[in-house]
Amino acid sequence: MIWFMVCVFGGLGAVTRFILDTSIQRWWNRAFPLSTALINILAAFFVGLAAASYLDRTVSGATYLVFVLGYCGGFATFPTAIGQIISMARQRKVWSAALYLGVTLFGTMASLALGWWLISLGH
């Protein structure tokens, strides 16, 4: 049953990503892929919250798997980010590609740590 819930929540995460990505792109009409960066940073924050909650035994292993593998797996879009970085580099937008790579790597790690830290504040 867990595998089915992972699939369902993966679909929900993908739909959420599509809606958020479309909304941000309508507002942000520039070359820098802000929507993908923000979505990945938000997904990392969710994973940080979930991981700390699971470690703290606030949520079950099944809930953790369904949320992280399902919802966050469908919501996050790291392959898209890598494709965008490669595309920028091929277009000789090296500084933009480097900036985007830095935002993706450091932004997601900081966001993950923030989520973890927020949960650990309660204990």
Backbone bond lengths (Angstrom), bond angles and torsions (degrees), N, CA, C in turn:
res aa  C-N    CA-C-N  psi(-1)  N-CA   C-N-CA  omega(-1)  CA-C   N-CA-C  phi
1 M - - - 1.446 - - 1.529 111.53 -
2 I 1.348 116.55 -31.98 1.465 119.27 -179.30 1.525 110.58 -62.88
3 W 1.340 117.49 -41.52 1.463 119.73 -179.33 1.517 110.58 -60.01
4 F 1.320 117.80 -36.72 1.463 121.62 178.86 1.530 110.31 -66.39
5 M 1.321 116.51 -43.25 1.464 120.31 179.04 1.533 111.15 -66.20
6 V 1.331 117.15 -36.57 1.468 120.14 175.56 1.527 109.52 -60.06
7 C 1.320 116.92 -43.02 1.470 121.18 178.54 1.528 111.46 -63.66
8 V 1.310 117.34 -45.47 1.467 121.39 -179.85 1.524 110.64 -62.72
9 F 1.319 116.52 -47.50 1.462 119.84 -178.94 1.527 111.75 -70.65
10 G 1.323 117.53 -29.20 1.461 120.37 173.11 1.519 110.71 -62.24
11 G 1.326 115.98 -41.41 1.464 120.23 176.28 1.520 111.96 -64.50
12 L 1.324 116.36 -41.09 1.474 119.83 177.66 1.529 111.22 -63.86
13 G 1.323 116.16 -40.07 1.463 119.88 177.31 1.521 111.61 -63.14
14 A 1.331 116.74 -41.34 1.467 120.79 179.30 1.522 111.29 -65.10
15 V 1.320 117.19 -40.14 1.470 120.60 178.20 1.529 110.02 -66.08
16 T 1.324 116.29 -41.77 1.468 120.09 177.46 1.521 110.68 -61.07
17 R 1.333 116.16 -43.54 1.468 120.55 177.93 1.521 110.78 -60.18
18 F 1.318 117.23 -44.74 1.461 121.13 -179.23 1.529 111.08 -60.14
19 I 1.319 116.71 -46.13 1.467 121.09 -179.13 1.523 110.79 -64.40
20 L 1.335 117.13 -46.21 1.462 121.05 -179.93 1.527 111.08 -66.27
21 D 1.323 117.00 -43.50 1.465 121.72 179.72 1.529 110.80 -60.79
22 T 1.307 116.96 -46.04 1.470 121.46 179.26 1.519 110.99 -63.50
23 S 1.310 117.14 -42.20 1.471 121.36 -179.12 1.530 110.83 -64.74
24 I 1.324 117.22 -44.83 1.466 120.18 -179.53 1.528 110.24 -66.98
25 Q 1.334 117.76 -41.58 1.459 120.20 -179.47 1.527 112.60 -63.15
26 R 1.306 117.90 -32.23 1.475 120.35 176.76 1.522 110.74 -66.07
27 W 1.328 116.45 -34.89 1.454 121.32 -179.22 1.520 111.43 -84.18
28 W 1.322 117.30 -39.99 1.466 123.38 -175.07 1.531 108.07 -103.64
29 N 1.284 116.65 96.97 1.456 121.77 -176.54 1.529 110.06 -104.98
30 R 1.325 116.36 62.29 1.460 121.92 -178.73 1.523 109.62 -132.67
31 A 1.323 116.19 170.77 1.467 121.17 -176.61 1.527 112.59 -70.30
32 F 1.345 117.87 -32.95 1.468 120.47 -179.01 1.523 109.64 -68.22
33 P 1.339 118.20 126.41 1.471 121.95 -176.23 1.531 112.67 -77.15
34 L 1.310 116.25 70.42 1.463 122.30 -177.05 1.526 112.33 -61.19
35 S 1.323 117.06 -39.29 1.464 118.95 -176.14 1.526 111.80 -61.90
36 T 1.320 117.81 -43.89 1.468 120.61 179.30 1.520 110.68 -64.77
37 A 1.333 116.62 -41.84 1.464 120.16 179.27 1.532 110.49 -61.60
38 L 1.324 117.20 -47.69 1.471 120.44 -178.87 1.524 112.07 -64.35
39 I 1.314 116.77 -40.21 1.470 120.38 179.57 1.527 110.14 -63.47
40 N 1.322 117.64 -44.19 1.466 120.08 179.99 1.524 111.95 -67.53
41 I 1.322 116.94 -36.57 1.465 120.54 177.25 1.531 110.04 -66.30
42 L 1.318 116.99 -41.67 1.464 121.13 178.04 1.529 110.95 -66.10
43 A 1.323 117.11 -40.78 1.473 120.61 178.03 1.532 110.76 -62.18
44 A 1.322 116.73 -41.27 1.471 120.13 178.15 1.523 110.75 -63.97
45 F 1.323 117.12 -37.80 1.465 121.09 176.68 1.534 110.00 -61.36
46 F 1.331 116.25 -45.52 1.470 120.33 178.01 1.523 111.09 -60.44
47 V 1.320 117.45 -42.03 1.465 121.15 179.60 1.526 110.28 -64.64
48 G 1.337 116.88 -39.36 1.463 119.96 176.70 1.521 111.90 -61.59
49 L 1.330 116.03 -44.26 1.474 120.27 176.76 1.525 110.49 -60.19
50 A 1.324 116.02 -47.24 1.465 120.70 -176.76 1.521 112.00 -66.39
51 A 1.326 116.87 -42.94 1.467 120.09 -178.40 1.521 111.43 -63.91
52 A 1.316 116.08 -43.31 1.468 119.25 178.92 1.525 110.48 -67.08
53 S 1.313 117.25 -37.78 1.468 120.75 178.12 1.519 111.50 -65.75
54 Y 1.318 116.25 -39.51 1.464 120.16 178.06 1.527 110.87 -67.25
55 L 1.314 116.51 -45.09 1.462 120.48 179.30 1.526 110.80 -62.36
56 D 1.317 115.76 -35.21 1.459 121.63 -179.96 1.533 112.01 -80.27
57 R 1.312 116.33 -2.78 1.469 124.19 -178.87 1.535 112.54 64.89
58 T 1.325 116.19 27.67 1.461 120.82 175.26 1.521 110.47 -79.19
59 V 1.340 116.90 -30.92 1.463 121.80 177.07 1.525 108.81 -124.21
60 S 1.309 115.29 155.83 1.464 120.57 -179.31 1.531 110.70 -78.25
61 G 1.316 114.45 166.37 1.453 120.18 176.94 1.521 112.06 -62.31
62 A 1.327 116.19 -37.83 1.466 120.04 179.65 1.528 110.85 -65.80
63 T 1.315 116.50 -43.12 1.469 120.66 178.51 1.518 110.09 -63.00
64 Y 1.311 116.51 -43.16 1.463 121.54 178.24 1.525 110.54 -58.69
65 L 1.327 117.48 -48.68 1.462 121.46 -179.38 1.519 112.41 -62.20
66 V 1.311 116.12 -45.13 1.470 120.00 -179.28 1.524 110.19 -63.14
67 F 1.319 117.24 -42.28 1.460 120.07 -178.27 1.524 112.36 -72.95
68 V 1.346 116.57 -49.86 1.469 119.40 -174.75 1.533 111.37 -74.75
69 L 1.332 117.30 -53.46 1.467 119.32 -179.08 1.522 111.80 -71.05
70 G 1.324 116.14 -40.08 1.458 119.79 -178.56 1.510 112.82 -78.94
71 Y 1.327 116.05 -77.65 1.460 120.18 -172.76 1.525 112.68 -62.15
72 C 1.326 116.72 -53.49 1.479 119.32 -177.85 1.521 111.34 -67.25
73 G 1.331 117.07 -34.72 1.461 120.24 176.70 1.521 112.02 -63.82
74 G 1.327 116.88 -37.78 1.457 120.53 176.62 1.517 112.84 -77.79
75 F 1.309 115.99 -28.25 1.477 121.53 -177.36 1.524 112.02 -80.14
76 A 1.326 117.29 -46.01 1.467 120.95 -177.67 1.527 110.11 -68.64
77 T 1.296 115.49 152.69 1.456 119.40 -176.89 1.532 111.38 -140.53
78 F 1.329 115.41 56.60 1.466 120.12 -179.93 1.528 113.22 -64.41
79 P 1.333 120.49 -38.05 1.471 118.32 176.32 1.531 112.51 -59.69
80 T 1.316 116.92 -36.38 1.462 120.03 176.24 1.515 110.27 -63.89
81 A 1.323 116.68 -42.38 1.469 120.40 179.24 1.523 110.72 -61.10
82 I 1.312 117.28 -44.50 1.470 120.54 179.55 1.525 110.03 -63.62
83 G 1.318 116.93 -42.14 1.463 120.52 177.31 1.521 111.92 -61.34
84 Q 1.326 116.91 -39.97 1.460 120.57 178.23 1.527 111.78 -67.46
85 I 1.314 116.68 -38.29 1.468 120.63 177.68 1.533 110.01 -63.70
86 I 1.314 116.78 -45.84 1.468 120.74 178.91 1.526 110.52 -63.27
87 S 1.317 116.66 -41.54 1.465 120.56 178.70 1.527 111.49 -61.40
88 M 1.324 116.86 -43.80 1.471 120.39 177.64 1.526 110.72 -62.01
89 A 1.320 116.30 -43.46 1.464 120.10 -179.40 1.530 110.74 -63.96
90 R 1.319 117.55 -40.47 1.470 120.98 178.60 1.519 111.88 -66.34
91 Q 1.336 116.38 -29.21 1.467 120.97 177.49 1.530 111.22 -84.23
92 R 1.313 115.18 7.31 1.468 122.62 -179.90 1.525 112.72 64.76
93 K 1.316 116.68 28.15 1.469 122.56 172.76 1.526 107.03 -97.65
94 V 1.333 113.99 62.87 1.458 121.08 -171.57 1.527 111.44 -63.60
95 W 1.321 117.57 -42.51 1.469 119.97 -179.21 1.524 111.00 -66.39
96 S 1.315 117.42 -39.53 1.466 120.30 176.75 1.523 110.65 -64.77
97 A 1.326 116.20 -42.23 1.469 120.48 178.79 1.528 110.74 -63.19
98 A 1.329 116.36 -42.79 1.473 120.29 179.74 1.525 110.87 -65.72
99 L 1.320 116.62 -42.36 1.466 120.60 178.00 1.525 110.69 -61.92
100 Y 1.310 115.48 -45.75 1.469 120.35 -179.29 1.526 110.90 -64.62
101 L 1.323 117.61 -40.27 1.455 121.12 176.31 1.530 110.33 -61.43
102 G 1.333 116.12 -44.15 1.466 120.23 178.45 1.518 112.46 -62.89
103 V 1.327 116.22 -44.86 1.474 120.44 178.39 1.520 109.96 -61.88
104 T 1.331 116.68 -42.70 1.467 120.71 -178.95 1.523 111.30 -64.78
105 L 1.321 117.05 -48.10 1.460 119.95 -177.39 1.525 112.78 -70.99
106 F 1.326 116.08 -54.55 1.458 119.29 -175.14 1.529 112.20 -75.63
107 G 1.316 116.67 -34.97 1.469 119.44 178.07 1.516 112.49 -64.34
108 T 1.332 116.26 -42.72 1.468 118.42 179.81 1.521 111.69 -70.05
109 M 1.321 117.53 -39.20 1.464 119.49 178.97 1.528 111.45 -65.80
110 A 1.324 116.42 -42.03 1.470 120.16 178.29 1.526 110.37 -65.49
111 S 1.308 116.75 -39.30 1.459 121.23 179.80 1.528 111.10 -67.09
112 L 1.319 116.74 -41.23 1.457 121.20 176.53 1.531 110.04 -60.62
113 A 1.325 116.36 -45.96 1.468 121.08 179.29 1.524 111.28 -63.63
114 L 1.330 117.15 -38.12 1.463 120.74 178.16 1.525 111.09 -63.36
115 G 1.331 116.63 -44.89 1.462 120.12 177.52 1.516 112.02 -60.13
116 W 1.325 115.71 -44.30 1.466 121.23 178.84 1.527 110.03 -61.80
117 W 1.327 115.90 -45.94 1.464 121.75 -177.82 1.526 111.27 -63.09
118 L 1.327 117.64 -41.49 1.461 119.90 179.85 1.519 112.64 -60.81
119 I 1.334 116.51 -40.81 1.464 119.61 177.85 1.520 110.48 -68.62
120 S 1.329 118.06 -39.17 1.449 119.73 -178.68 1.525 113.26 -71.83
121 L 1.326 118.01 -15.59 1.465 119.93 174.63 1.526 112.85 -61.97
122 G 1.327 114.86 -32.03 1.461 120.07 -178.36 1.509 114.01 -75.90
123 H 1.324 117.07 -8.01 1.481 118.53 -177.17 1.479 112.00 -131.55
